[in-house]
């Protein structure tokens, strides 16, 4: 019997004086998983109980959510006066709320019942923070092809899920935001890394997301793609066959 492993790769970029990127990879067994971007917590449901499976540092949250106190061992019992027994129930309640609506959560900690409250994030206003979740569900004894990418509040990012690249546009320049773990299976052993600038696609100059979309969409699955990158004073060409998109990509704006 195959066991499903859900892997969440959470990339959070906060605007700080050092422009630091906080990255964390989390592996959780089970299918009942949901992330609350306001609090930087991953909830996992099992045996009619919802617990915090992972808690990111409070400094990675938007400033208005940093004072909310949470603990790695907290159990979520209620959301907006409704008893919850799964992470999917919390997701359904959360998704039904409008931005800026209040979310109240009843939490059990060390045998005590605590209450926290916060407003649902309006992702349109979160220009200084990006939250990206890549959820990869694969059977542990077989190669899987069902990958789900959930991208929130990152309209200037380009997700090439099949290729394993995440690009970012800033001031009419496209750079590599991240290289995903499976990229080498498509791109080979290249020297592409975050910060590299994308100069061209099949010898056609590309400056921004609009250029990229126009050029890349014309390339058919199975055709060769050559990307030219620049890293400091060196340029690197990466050639590969455009893969079939088997991934389920959801973009929430």
Secondary structure, DSSP 8 states (H G I E B T S, - for coil): ---EEEEEEEEEEE--TT--EEEEEEEEESS-EEEETTTTEEEEEETTEEEEEEE--GGGS-GGGTT----TT-EEEEETTEE--SHHHHHHHHHHS-TT-EEEEEEEETTEEEEEEEE---GGG-TTEEEEEEEEEEETTS---EEEEEEES-TTEEEETTTTEEEEEETTEEEEEEE-GGGHHHH-S----TT-EEEEETTEE--SHHHHHHHHTTS-TTSEEEEEEEETTEEEEEEEE------EEEEE-
